[in-house]
Amino acid sequence: MFECAKVLKEVFGKNHVYHITGDEFIVLIENKSRFDMEDLFKKFDAKLKAYNDENVQQNNLAVAKRNRHI
């Protein structure tokens, strides 16, 4: 969970990442287009993959995510 939070903060900025409960986080960002958010999610996916590739463990870091643009 700590490592996932670290990747979230690296990509979305620590001022936009909030711990909700247990292992759940939310990212709140204003004034970003849908395309900007898609780019950030791609960057997040790439960093998550890189983390898993570099840190071979029994269980990879996995994230369920939803991009909701209002």
VOROVEX-406792 format. One line per field, with one value per residue (C-alpha): z, x negated, y. Coordinates in Angstrom, 1 decimal, padded with zeros to 4 digits. Layout:
N
Z (Z/...)
X (X/...)
Y (Y/...)
This chain:
70
Z (000.0/000.8/-002.5/-004.4/-002.6/-003.5/-007.2/-007.1/-005.5/-008.1/-011.0/-009.7/-007.1/-003.3/-002.9/-005.1/-003.5/-000.5/001.6/002.1/004.1/004.3/001.0/-000.9/-002.3/-004.4/-006.7/-007.1/-009.7/-011.0/-014.4/-016.3/-019.5/-020.2/-022.4/-019.7/-017.3/-019.8/-020.2/-016.4/-016.2/-018.9/-016.9/-013.8/-015.6/-016.9/-013.4/-011.9/-014.5/-014.0/-010.2/-010.7/-013.2/-010.8/-007.6/-008.4/-005.6/-005.0/-005.6/-008.0/-007.1/-008.7/-008.8/-009.7/-011.1/-012.6/-014.5/-013.9/-015.5/-014.5)
X (000.0/-002.9/-004.5/-001.2/-000.7/-004.2/-003.6/-000.3/-002.0/-004.8/-002.3/000.6/-001.2/-001.1/001.5/004.0/003.8/006.0/006.1/009.8/009.8/008.0/006.2/008.3/007.1/008.7/007.1/008.8/007.5/009.2/008.8/007.5/009.0/010.0/007.0/004.7/006.1/005.7/002.0/001.6/003.2/000.9/-002.1/-000.7/-000.3/-003.9/-005.3/-003.3/-004.6/-008.2/-007.8/-006.6/-009.3/-012.0/-010.6/-009.9/-007.7/-005.2/-002.4/-002.6/-001.2/002.2/004.7/008.3/009.0/011.7/011.2/014.2/014.1/016.7)
Y (000.0/002.4/001.8/002.3/005.6/006.6/006.0/007.9/010.9/010.8/010.9/013.0/015.1/014.6/017.5/015.6/012.1/011.3/008.1/007.2/004.1/000.8/000.4/002.9/006.2/008.9/011.4/014.8/017.2/020.3/022.0/019.0/017.9/014.3/014.0/015.3/012.7/009.9/010.9/010.8/007.4/006.1/007.5/005.8/002.5/002.7/003.5/000.7/-001.7/-000.5/-001.0/-004.5/-005.3/-004.0/-005.5/-009.2/-010.4/-013.1/-010.7/-007.7/-004.3/-004.2/-001.2/-001.1/002.4/004.5/007.7/009.9/013.3/015.8)
